[in-house]
Amino acid sequence: MATGVHDAGGRPMPQKSSTAGSSPRRFGSLLSVLLIPFARRFIAGITLADALETTSALKAGGFLTTLDHLGESVESAEESKIAADQYVVMLRALKERNLDRNVSLKLTQMGLLIDPELCFANMSKIVAAAEETGGFVRVDMEGSDVTQATLDIVNRLKRTRATPVGAVLQAMLRRTPMDVVDLIGRGTTIRLCKGAYKEPAETAYKETPEIRHQFASLAKRLLTSGEYHAIATHDEALIREMIDFARQQGIPPDRFEFQMLLGIRPSFQRQIVSEGWRLRLYVPFGRAWLPYTWRRMREKKENFWFGIKSLFQR
C-alpha cells in the first residue's frame, strides 16, 4: 500500500512537514495520518482538475453535484478576494466541460468576519459569474453566531426571484421555521440540513428526536411550497418519509432534490438515483482538506462513528 495522504482518486495530497521540537506540527502530521481513510473517500482532491475529474465521473453515474473549494474564516481581504476569484474560475470551468455549474461556499471564506461589505462585493462577483454561465451559488450556513449576517447577505444578493443564489438552513436551530417562511416569501431556494455545529440549548434543539421532528416538518413545508428546494440528509428513514410524502402529494421527482456528502453511503446514494430521484453530491476539494475532515469528525461524536461505518459501506 502506498504511503502518504492520497485523495479519493489516488492522487497524493500534500502535507506540512514537521520539525523536531515543533509539537503543533507533529500533531498536524499525526492527525493527517489518522484521517487518511476519511480524506481519501470524502475529498475530491487538491486541485480544480481533480475536482472536475470527480465531478465528471459522478455525472456519468447519474448524480448532480455541487463543488466546494475548501476554506473558511480567512484572515485578510486579499485572501477573500483570491477565494472569490477561484469560484469565478470554477463556474467557468464547469461550463466549459458541460458539468453542473453549481457551487457551494461559506461567507467567512469571502471575508464576512473581516468586513460584511467586502464579503458582499466578493459575493456579487461570484453571483455575476453564475448569471453569466447559467450557474447557481449555494451559500452554506455556519454557526448560529453568523446566521443572521449570512441571511442578510443572501437577501441583499437576491435582487430578483431568478437571481441564482440560495441559502442553507439548519433544522436544529429554533429560529429556522421563521427563516423558512421568510425565504420562501422571497423566492429563495433552500437547502435544509439537520445542522452539525455545537450550539447552546437556548439556540438549538439538542435531542435527536426533536431535531428529526423539526426536520421532517420543515422538509414537508418546502416540498409543498411550489419552489425547488433541497433536502440534505443521510438519514434513510427521513429520506424514505420524504419520498412517501412526495408520492402521496403527487410531487414529481423533478420538483426537488436530495443532497448528500461525497463518500457517505455510496450504495444507498446509487439506490436513490436508480429509483428515479434527484440526488446532488457535495464535492469538496482543496488544500484545506485536513481542517475540513477534522472538523467533520469532531463537530459531533455521531459524525465520527458515522464516518467510520461509511468506510466499510460500498
Residue frames relative to the residue before (quaternion, step in Angstrom):
aa qw qx qy qz dx dy dz
M 1.0000 0.0000 0.0000 0.0000 0.00 0.00 0.00
A 0.4775 -0.6775 0.4735 0.2980 3.57 -0.89 0.90
T 0.3673 -0.7175 0.5458 0.2286 3.56 -1.12 0.67
G 0.6410 0.5084 -0.3931 0.4197 3.55 -1.31 0.27
V 0.5670 -0.5997 0.4512 0.3394 3.54 -1.33 0.17
H 0.0216 -0.7903 0.6121 -0.0149 3.56 -0.88 0.98
D 0.4799 -0.6695 0.4853 0.2933 3.55 -1.20 0.54
A 0.7737 -0.3689 0.2499 0.4505 3.55 -1.35 -0.09
G 0.7222 0.4197 -0.2454 0.4920 3.58 1.15 -0.51
G 0.6128 -0.5879 0.3365 0.4069 3.58 1.27 0.24
R 0.5008 0.6582 -0.4289 0.3632 3.61 1.25 0.12
P 0.5458 -0.6226 0.4340 0.3550 3.62 -0.97 0.73
M 0.1946 -0.7533 0.6178 0.1137 3.55 -1.10 0.77
P 0.4263 -0.7443 0.4461 0.2554 3.62 -0.49 1.15
Q 0.1723 -0.7703 0.6084 0.0818 3.51 -1.18 0.71
K 0.4925 -0.6165 0.5129 0.3382 3.53 -1.24 0.47
S 0.4314 -0.6967 0.5056 0.2700 3.54 -0.94 0.85
S 0.2906 -0.7420 0.5747 0.1864 3.55 -1.17 0.54
T 0.2055 -0.7699 0.5922 0.1198 3.54 -1.17 0.57
A 0.6222 -0.5482 0.4003 0.3900 3.55 -1.14 0.61
G 0.8038 0.2718 -0.2071 0.4870 3.53 -0.98 0.89
S 0.6523 0.4817 -0.3227 0.4882 3.60 1.25 -0.02
S 0.2026 -0.8407 0.4903 0.1089 3.58 0.19 1.28
P 0.6238 0.5213 -0.3791 0.4420 3.69 0.91 -0.65
R 0.6666 0.4871 -0.3123 0.4700 3.58 0.96 -0.80
R 0.6320 0.5183 -0.3428 0.4631 3.58 1.02 -0.77
F 0.6351 0.5209 -0.3284 0.4663 3.58 1.04 -0.78
G 0.6501 0.5196 -0.3174 0.4546 3.56 0.96 -0.89
S 0.6547 0.5063 -0.3105 0.4676 3.57 0.99 -0.84
L 0.6579 0.5006 -0.3094 0.4700 3.58 0.95 -0.89
L 0.6481 0.5288 -0.3161 0.4477 3.57 0.96 -0.88
S 0.6413 0.5284 -0.3309 0.4473 3.56 0.98 -0.84
V 0.6408 0.5152 -0.3251 0.4672 3.59 1.03 -0.77
L 0.6670 0.5160 -0.3016 0.4448 3.58 0.94 -0.92
L 0.7480 0.4085 -0.2129 0.4778 3.56 1.07 -0.74
I 0.3160 0.7731 -0.4950 0.2397 3.60 1.26 0.15
P 0.6776 0.4951 -0.3374 0.4265 3.68 0.73 -0.89
F 0.6622 0.4925 -0.3098 0.4723 3.58 1.03 -0.75
A 0.6699 0.5166 -0.3070 0.4360 3.57 0.86 -0.98
R 0.6286 0.5537 -0.3404 0.4271 3.59 0.95 -0.82
R 0.7612 0.4153 -0.1983 0.4570 3.53 0.97 -0.89
F 0.7954 0.3766 -0.1521 0.4499 3.55 0.95 -0.90
I 0.6965 0.4029 -0.2602 0.5337 3.61 1.28 -0.12
A 0.4255 -0.7385 0.4682 0.2333 3.60 -0.89 0.92
G 0.7275 -0.3783 0.2452 0.5172 3.60 1.23 -0.10
I 0.6485 -0.5341 0.3928 0.3740 3.53 -1.33 -0.18
T 0.7980 0.3199 -0.1392 0.4914 3.56 0.79 -1.03
L 0.6477 -0.4891 0.4079 0.4182 3.54 -1.32 0.24
A 0.6060 0.5558 -0.3574 0.4429 3.59 1.03 -0.72
D 0.6249 0.5281 -0.3307 0.4704 3.60 1.03 -0.80
A 0.6825 0.5020 -0.2828 0.4496 3.55 0.88 -1.01
L 0.6506 0.5119 -0.3181 0.4620 3.60 0.97 -0.81
E 0.6213 0.5369 -0.3365 0.4610 3.58 1.06 -0.74
T 0.6643 0.4923 -0.2953 0.4787 3.57 0.94 -0.91
T 0.6538 0.5252 -0.3063 0.4504 3.57 0.94 -0.92
S 0.6399 0.5273 -0.3175 0.4601 3.56 1.01 -0.82
A 0.6583 0.5048 -0.3063 0.4669 3.58 0.98 -0.87
L 0.6508 0.5101 -0.3167 0.4647 3.58 1.01 -0.78
K 0.6137 0.5400 -0.3472 0.4596 3.58 1.02 -0.75
A 0.6483 0.5193 -0.3163 0.4582 3.58 0.96 -0.86
G 0.6913 0.4664 -0.2715 0.4805 3.58 1.19 -0.56
G 0.6191 -0.5961 0.3259 0.3940 3.57 1.28 0.16
F 0.5477 0.6281 -0.3917 0.3899 3.57 1.28 0.18
L 0.3648 -0.6305 0.6269 0.2762 3.52 -1.33 0.44
T 0.1634 -0.8073 0.5613 0.0808 3.60 -1.14 0.45
T 0.0891 -0.7292 0.6680 0.1189 3.51 -1.38 0.32
L 0.2829 -0.7966 0.5224 0.1120 3.56 -0.75 1.11
D 0.0577 -0.7992 0.5983 -0.0005 3.57 -0.94 0.95
H 0.2360 -0.7372 0.6177 0.1389 3.57 -0.82 1.07
L 0.3969 -0.7792 0.4353 0.2143 3.55 -0.27 1.30
G 0.5004 0.6179 -0.5043 0.3369 3.52 -1.14 0.75
E 0.1260 0.7774 -0.6086 0.0965 3.57 -0.99 0.82
S 0.8067 0.2788 -0.2102 0.4767 3.53 -1.37 0.16
V 0.0653 0.8129 -0.5713 0.0925 3.57 0.73 1.06
E 0.4124 -0.7518 0.4763 0.1946 3.56 -1.17 0.62
S 0.7820 0.2290 -0.1511 0.5596 3.60 1.21 -0.07
A 0.6193 -0.5438 0.4170 0.3833 3.53 -1.25 0.49
E 0.6312 0.5499 -0.3360 0.4317 3.57 1.00 -0.79
E 0.6310 0.5259 -0.3288 0.4660 3.58 0.99 -0.81
S 0.6632 0.5101 -0.3127 0.4496 3.56 0.93 -0.88
K 0.6573 0.5072 -0.3136 0.4609 3.59 0.99 -0.78
I 0.6192 0.5261 -0.3343 0.4776 3.58 1.07 -0.73
A 0.6420 0.5219 -0.3176 0.4632 3.59 1.00 -0.86
A 0.6522 0.5095 -0.3163 0.4638 3.59 0.96 -0.84
D 0.6444 0.5203 -0.3190 0.4606 3.58 0.95 -0.86
Q 0.6155 0.5515 -0.3453 0.4448 3.58 1.05 -0.75
Y 0.6665 0.4998 -0.3100 0.4582 3.58 0.97 -0.78
V 0.5940 0.5384 -0.3624 0.4753 3.58 1.10 -0.59
V 0.6458 0.5090 -0.3058 0.4799 3.57 0.97 -0.90
M 0.6423 0.5398 -0.3229 0.4380 3.58 0.94 -0.87
L 0.6701 0.5011 -0.3040 0.4555 3.58 0.84 -0.94
R 0.6792 0.4817 -0.2957 0.4683 3.58 0.93 -0.85
A 0.6419 0.5147 -0.3260 0.4657 3.58 1.04 -0.74
L 0.6322 0.5257 -0.3298 0.4638 3.59 1.01 -0.76
K 0.6465 0.5079 -0.3204 0.4705 3.57 1.00 -0.79
E 0.6428 0.5402 -0.3246 0.4355 3.60 0.90 -0.91
R 0.7563 0.3740 -0.1946 0.5003 3.58 1.03 -0.79
N 0.4373 -0.7251 0.4354 0.3056 3.58 1.31 0.22
L 0.4166 0.6703 -0.4884 0.3724 3.55 0.97 0.98
D 0.6960 -0.4518 0.3369 0.4449 3.58 -1.26 0.25
R 0.2342 -0.7694 0.5801 0.1290 3.58 -0.66 1.11
N 0.3754 0.7044 -0.4806 0.3633 3.49 0.68 1.21
V 0.0166 0.8125 -0.5800 0.0563 3.59 -0.66 1.13
S 0.2040 -0.7514 0.6149 0.1255 3.53 -1.26 0.52
L 0.0496 0.8106 -0.5796 0.0667 3.58 -1.02 0.76
K 0.3664 -0.6996 0.5694 0.2284 3.53 -1.33 0.35
L 0.5062 -0.6902 0.4283 0.2895 3.56 -0.91 0.88
T 0.5857 0.5545 -0.4002 0.4351 3.63 1.10 -0.39
Q 0.5913 0.5393 -0.3619 0.4780 3.59 1.25 -0.36
M 0.7072 0.4352 -0.2433 0.5012 3.57 1.20 -0.53
G 0.6751 -0.5546 0.2759 0.4006 3.58 1.26 0.38
L 0.2738 0.8010 -0.5021 0.1771 3.60 1.21 0.30
L 0.7215 0.4432 -0.2537 0.4677 3.59 0.93 -0.88
I 0.6117 0.5263 -0.3483 0.4770 3.59 1.28 -0.20
D 0.7509 -0.2206 0.2094 0.5862 3.55 0.82 -1.08
P 0.4212 -0.7300 0.4720 0.2587 3.63 -0.49 1.10
E 0.6389 0.5222 -0.3389 0.4520 3.61 1.06 -0.62
L 0.5964 0.5341 -0.3443 0.4904 3.56 1.13 -0.66
C 0.6458 0.5211 -0.3072 0.4658 3.56 0.95 -0.92
F 0.6654 0.5056 -0.3070 0.4554 3.58 0.87 -0.92
A 0.6446 0.5162 -0.3226 0.4625 3.60 0.99 -0.81
N 0.6540 0.5027 -0.3127 0.4711 3.58 0.97 -0.85
M 0.6731 0.4957 -0.2942 0.4633 3.56 0.95 -0.87
S 0.6117 0.5517 -0.3531 0.4435 3.58 1.03 -0.71
K 0.6288 0.5315 -0.3260 0.4647 3.57 1.06 -0.76
I 0.6787 0.4903 -0.2903 0.4634 3.58 0.94 -0.90
V 0.6610 0.4974 -0.3090 0.4692 3.59 0.94 -0.86
A 0.6090 0.5362 -0.3515 0.4669 3.59 1.07 -0.68
A 0.6458 0.5053 -0.3161 0.4772 3.59 1.03 -0.78
A 0.6254 0.5263 -0.3358 0.4681 3.58 1.06 -0.70
E 0.6404 0.5077 -0.3222 0.4778 3.58 1.00 -0.77
E 0.6525 0.5309 -0.2992 0.4504 3.57 1.00 -0.86
T 0.7748 0.3626 -0.1755 0.4873 3.58 0.96 -0.89
G 0.4671 -0.6587 0.4588 0.3708 3.58 1.24 -0.18
G 0.4507 0.7139 -0.4200 0.3328 3.56 1.15 0.65
F 0.3368 -0.7181 0.5760 0.1976 3.52 -1.37 -0.22
V 0.1946 -0.7809 0.5885 0.0780 3.56 -1.05 0.87
R 0.1289 -0.7781 0.6121 0.0580 3.57 -0.72 1.08
V 0.2398 -0.7714 0.5762 0.1243 3.58 -0.68 1.13
D 0.3335 -0.7655 0.5209 0.1774 3.57 -0.45 1.23
M 0.3784 -0.6973 0.5571 0.2456 3.55 -1.25 0.47
E 0.2157 -0.7628 0.5994 0.1112 3.53 -1.08 0.80
G 0.8083 -0.2472 0.1680 0.5072 3.62 -1.08 -0.56
S 0.6683 -0.5366 0.3453 0.3823 3.55 -1.25 0.48
D 0.5631 0.6102 -0.3923 0.3958 3.60 1.19 -0.37
V 0.7640 0.2901 -0.1898 0.5442 3.61 1.21 -0.35
T 0.3228 0.7727 -0.4984 0.2243 3.61 1.23 0.23
Q 0.7134 0.4490 -0.2786 0.4603 3.59 0.71 -1.00
A 0.6442 0.5179 -0.3263 0.4586 3.58 0.97 -0.82
T 0.6316 0.5294 -0.3251 0.4638 3.58 1.05 -0.76
L 0.6912 0.4661 -0.2842 0.4735 3.58 0.86 -0.92
D 0.5902 0.5643 -0.3672 0.4453 3.59 1.10 -0.62
I 0.6579 0.4951 -0.3057 0.4782 3.60 0.97 -0.87
V 0.6399 0.5219 -0.3269 0.4595 3.59 0.92 -0.90
N 0.6753 0.4992 -0.3013 0.4516 3.58 0.87 -0.92
R 0.6421 0.5083 -0.3236 0.4739 3.61 1.04 -0.67
L 0.6647 0.5073 -0.3000 0.4592 3.56 1.03 -0.80
K 0.6499 0.5387 -0.3115 0.4364 3.57 1.11 -0.72
R 0.0978 -0.8460 0.5236 0.0251 3.55 0.42 1.26
T 0.7679 0.0181 -0.0019 0.6403 3.56 1.11 -0.77
R 0.6728 -0.4884 0.3571 0.4258 3.56 -1.25 0.23
A 0.6835 0.4917 -0.2799 0.4612 3.57 1.20 -0.54
T 0.4364 0.6919 -0.4738 0.3260 3.62 1.22 -0.11
P 0.3928 -0.7857 0.4317 0.2046 3.61 -0.59 1.15
V 0.4862 0.6184 -0.4789 0.3896 3.56 0.50 1.20
G 0.0576 -0.8051 0.5903 -0.0014 3.55 -0.98 0.90
A 0.3990 -0.7212 0.5263 0.2089 3.54 -1.30 0.35
V 0.3033 -0.6970 0.6104 0.2227 3.52 -1.40 0.14
L 0.0786 -0.7813 0.6178 0.0421 3.57 -1.01 0.86
Q 0.3214 -0.7545 0.5505 0.1560 3.55 -1.12 0.79
A 0.4378 -0.7347 0.4588 0.2409 3.56 -0.61 1.17
M 0.6112 0.5842 -0.3587 0.3956 3.60 1.08 -0.56
L 0.6288 0.5488 -0.3506 0.4248 3.62 1.11 -0.50
R 0.5078 -0.6772 0.4481 0.2875 3.57 -0.92 0.90
R 0.6573 0.5308 -0.3062 0.4386 3.59 1.14 -0.58
T 0.4966 0.7333 -0.3990 0.2375 3.58 1.17 -0.52
P 0.6128 0.5487 -0.3954 0.4087 3.70 0.84 -0.66
M 0.6684 0.4796 -0.3079 0.4779 3.60 0.97 -0.77
D 0.6290 0.5248 -0.3357 0.4650 3.59 1.07 -0.70
V 0.6032 0.5496 -0.3503 0.4596 3.60 1.08 -0.70
V 0.6586 0.5049 -0.3044 0.4677 3.57 0.88 -0.95
D 0.6732 0.5102 -0.2976 0.4449 3.58 0.89 -0.95
L 0.7112 0.4576 -0.2744 0.4578 3.60 0.81 -0.96
I 0.6025 0.5348 -0.3632 0.4680 3.59 1.04 -0.67
G 0.6555 0.5253 -0.3058 0.4482 3.56 0.97 -0.86
R 0.6922 0.4584 -0.2642 0.4908 3.56 1.15 -0.62
G 0.4696 -0.6825 0.4398 0.3469 3.58 1.27 -0.16
T 0.4353 0.6964 -0.4535 0.3462 3.57 1.19 0.59
T 0.3754 -0.7219 0.5333 0.2314 3.56 -0.77 0.99
I 0.2306 -0.8015 0.5485 0.0604 3.55 -1.00 0.96
R 0.1828 -0.6913 0.6806 0.1595 3.50 -1.24 0.64
L 0.1580 -0.7958 0.5806 0.0686 3.58 -0.61 1.13
C 0.0294 0.7771 -0.6276 0.0376 3.56 -0.85 1.03
K 0.6223 -0.5364 0.3938 0.4121 3.60 -1.22 0.19
G 0.4441 -0.6557 0.4872 0.3679 3.58 0.94 -0.90
A 0.1514 -0.8300 0.5353 0.0395 3.56 -0.92 0.91
Y 0.5779 0.6112 -0.3782 0.3866 3.60 1.22 -0.18
K 0.4833 -0.6270 0.5198 0.3210 3.55 -1.18 0.58
E 0.0083 0.8135 -0.5772 0.0709 3.56 -0.65 1.15
P 0.5506 -0.6049 0.4515 0.3564 3.61 -1.16 0.50
A 0.6413 -0.5686 0.3623 0.3662 3.57 -1.16 0.62
E 0.6455 0.5221 -0.3419 0.4402 3.60 1.03 -0.59
T 0.6939 0.4601 -0.2578 0.4902 3.57 1.25 -0.40
A 0.8289 0.1165 0.0054 0.5471 3.56 0.99 -0.84
Y 0.5206 -0.5719 0.5236 0.3574 3.52 -1.30 0.43
K 0.2879 -0.7943 0.5188 0.1305 3.55 -0.98 0.88
E 0.7025 0.4645 -0.2657 0.4692 3.57 1.12 -0.63
T 0.5867 -0.6278 0.3940 0.3260 3.55 -0.96 0.93
P 0.6564 0.5025 -0.3486 0.4417 3.68 0.80 -0.79
E 0.6388 0.5221 -0.3308 0.4582 3.60 1.01 -0.76
I 0.6629 0.5041 -0.3028 0.4635 3.57 0.94 -0.92
R 0.6669 0.5027 -0.3063 0.4569 3.58 0.91 -0.89
H 0.6344 0.5307 -0.3293 0.4554 3.58 1.02 -0.78
Q 0.6850 0.4653 -0.2970 0.4754 3.58 0.87 -0.91
F 0.6092 0.5514 -0.3520 0.4482 3.59 1.03 -0.76
A 0.6849 0.4879 -0.2978 0.4518 3.60 0.77 -1.01
S 0.6561 0.5201 -0.3106 0.4500 3.57 0.93 -0.88
L 0.6965 0.4630 -0.2711 0.4765 3.57 0.88 -0.95
A 0.6220 0.5446 -0.3461 0.4436 3.60 1.01 -0.76
K 0.6597 0.4959 -0.3089 0.4728 3.58 0.96 -0.81
R 0.6055 0.5377 -0.3512 0.4701 3.57 1.11 -0.65
L 0.6557 0.5054 -0.3120 0.4662 3.58 0.98 -0.81
L 0.6668 0.5230 -0.3102 0.4308 3.57 0.89 -0.92
T 0.7433 0.3868 -0.2206 0.4993 3.60 1.08 -0.65
S 0.4652 0.7142 -0.4213 0.3097 3.61 1.27 0.16
G 0.4652 -0.6742 0.4500 0.3556 3.57 1.20 -0.46
E 0.6463 0.4673 -0.3167 0.5135 3.59 1.32 -0.07
Y 0.5131 -0.6351 0.4812 0.3191 3.57 -1.29 0.35
H 0.0376 0.8117 -0.5772 0.0813 3.58 -0.56 1.20
A 0.3783 -0.7147 0.5481 0.2139 3.56 -1.35 0.23
I 0.2095 -0.7556 0.6127 0.0985 3.54 -0.97 0.97
A 0.0599 -0.8481 0.5259 -0.0245 3.57 -0.23 1.30
T 0.3785 0.6922 -0.5392 0.2949 3.56 -0.38 1.26
H 0.3188 -0.7101 0.5873 0.2220 3.55 -1.30 0.43
D 0.4595 0.6937 -0.4241 0.3576 3.55 1.36 0.06
E 0.3441 -0.7885 0.4701 0.1969 3.57 -0.21 1.28
A 0.6332 0.5350 -0.3449 0.4404 3.59 0.98 -0.76
L 0.6622 0.4907 -0.3063 0.4763 3.59 0.98 -0.79
I 0.6306 0.5290 -0.3331 0.4601 3.57 1.00 -0.80
R 0.6688 0.4875 -0.3026 0.4727 3.58 0.91 -0.89
E 0.6205 0.5350 -0.3415 0.4605 3.59 1.06 -0.70
M 0.6672 0.4935 -0.3009 0.4699 3.58 1.00 -0.80
I 0.6248 0.5278 -0.3350 0.4677 3.58 1.04 -0.74
D 0.6557 0.5014 -0.3079 0.4730 3.58 0.94 -0.91
F 0.6507 0.5204 -0.3115 0.4569 3.58 0.96 -0.88
A 0.6512 0.5176 -0.3162 0.4560 3.59 0.93 -0.92
R 0.6574 0.5030 -0.3121 0.4663 3.59 0.96 -0.82
Q 0.6555 0.5176 -0.3117 0.4531 3.56 0.96 -0.87
Q 0.7321 0.4211 -0.2196 0.4884 3.57 1.04 -0.82
G 0.4510 -0.7035 0.4406 0.3279 3.58 1.27 -0.06
I 0.3780 0.7133 -0.4936 0.3236 3.58 1.13 0.70
P 0.3323 -0.7775 0.4946 0.2011 3.63 -0.43 1.15
P 0.6589 -0.5529 0.3497 0.3713 3.60 -1.18 0.54
D 0.6808 0.4983 -0.3084 0.4395 3.61 1.07 -0.52
R 0.5849 0.5937 -0.3704 0.4102 3.63 1.26 0.14
F 0.7781 0.0824 -0.0845 0.6169 3.59 1.28 0.02
E 0.2123 -0.7712 0.5795 0.1558 3.56 -1.29 0.06
F 0.3778 -0.6440 0.6018 0.2836 3.52 -1.33 0.36
Q 0.1213 -0.7756 0.6122 0.0944 3.56 -1.23 0.44
M 0.0133 0.7798 -0.6250 0.0344 3.53 -1.10 0.82
L 0.5609 -0.5991 0.4572 0.3426 3.54 -1.33 0.25
L 0.5893 -0.5576 0.4527 0.3699 3.55 -1.16 0.62
G 0.8354 0.2626 -0.1851 0.4460 3.56 -0.96 0.90
I 0.6208 0.5327 -0.3556 0.4520 3.59 1.23 -0.18
R 0.8478 -0.1281 0.0382 0.5131 3.57 -0.63 1.19
P 0.0126 -0.8584 0.5128 0.0041 3.63 0.70 1.01
S 0.6259 0.5299 -0.3641 0.4414 3.62 1.01 -0.63
F 0.6503 0.4937 -0.3103 0.4869 3.58 1.03 -0.75
Q 0.6009 0.5529 -0.3502 0.4588 3.58 1.07 -0.70
R 0.6696 0.4907 -0.2989 0.4706 3.57 0.89 -0.92
Q 0.6250 0.5466 -0.3393 0.4421 3.58 1.06 -0.74
I 0.6299 0.5331 -0.3362 0.4539 3.60 0.95 -0.84
V 0.6743 0.4865 -0.2906 0.4735 3.58 0.91 -0.94
S 0.6602 0.5197 -0.3161 0.4407 3.59 0.94 -0.84
E 0.6622 0.4944 -0.3004 0.4763 3.57 1.19 -0.51
G 0.6142 -0.6087 0.3237 0.3839 3.57 1.30 0.10
W 0.5511 0.6057 -0.4038 0.4078 3.60 1.25 0.21
R 0.4813 -0.6659 0.4917 0.2885 3.54 -1.13 0.65
L 0.0080 0.7973 -0.6017 0.0467 3.58 -0.85 1.02
R 0.1354 -0.7844 0.6034 0.0478 3.55 -0.73 1.12
L 0.2252 -0.7793 0.5740 0.1115 3.56 -0.86 1.01
Y 0.3902 -0.6989 0.5612 0.2107 3.52 -1.03 0.95
V 0.0921 -0.8279 0.5529 -0.0203 3.58 -0.51 1.27
P 0.0662 -0.8198 0.5685 0.0181 3.61 -0.18 1.24
F 0.0440 0.7771 -0.6276 0.0163 3.57 -1.20 0.59
G 0.5081 0.6711 -0.4657 0.2729 3.54 -1.31 0.21
R 0.6739 -0.5258 0.3597 0.3742 3.52 -1.33 0.27
A 0.6272 0.5311 -0.3403 0.4570 3.59 1.22 -0.30
W 0.2501 0.8115 -0.4966 0.1799 3.59 1.17 0.55
L 0.6507 0.5411 -0.3370 0.4127 3.60 0.97 -0.75
P 0.6973 0.4352 -0.3080 0.4791 3.65 0.73 -0.86
Y 0.6036 0.5543 -0.3595 0.4462 3.60 1.09 -0.66
T 0.6947 0.4739 -0.2792 0.4635 3.57 0.81 -1.02
W 0.6523 0.5180 -0.3089 0.4591 3.57 0.95 -0.88
R 0.6479 0.5219 -0.3150 0.4567 3.55 0.99 -0.86
R 0.6280 0.5359 -0.3337 0.4550 3.58 0.99 -0.85
M 0.7014 0.4842 -0.2694 0.4482 3.57 0.97 -0.85
R 0.7787 0.3779 -0.2000 0.4591 3.61 0.94 -0.79
E 0.4680 0.6839 -0.4579 0.3220 3.61 1.21 -0.25
K 0.7759 -0.0657 0.0667 0.6239 3.54 1.01 -0.88
K 0.5530 -0.6224 0.4296 0.3496 3.56 -1.02 0.77
E 0.5827 0.5856 -0.3760 0.4198 3.60 1.15 -0.59
N 0.6089 0.5606 -0.3513 0.4377 3.59 1.08 -0.72
F 0.6476 0.5315 -0.3262 0.4378 3.56 0.95 -0.88
W 0.7234 0.4333 -0.2603 0.4703 3.57 0.75 -1.04
F 0.5994 0.5435 -0.3602 0.4643 3.58 1.11 -0.62
G 0.6525 0.5130 -0.3081 0.4649 3.57 1.02 -0.83
I 0.6249 0.5407 -0.3301 0.4562 3.56 1.01 -0.85
K 0.6794 0.4870 -0.2933 0.4640 3.59 0.86 -0.97
S 0.6467 0.5505 -0.3244 0.4166 3.57 1.02 -0.80
L 0.5850 0.5909 -0.3743 0.4106 3.57 1.14 -0.54
F 0.7305 0.4054 -0.2244 0.5016 3.57 1.18 -0.53
Q 0.6041 0.5339 -0.3586 0.4706 3.58 1.31 0.19
R 0.1858 -0.7955 0.5721 0.0729 3.57 -0.98 0.82
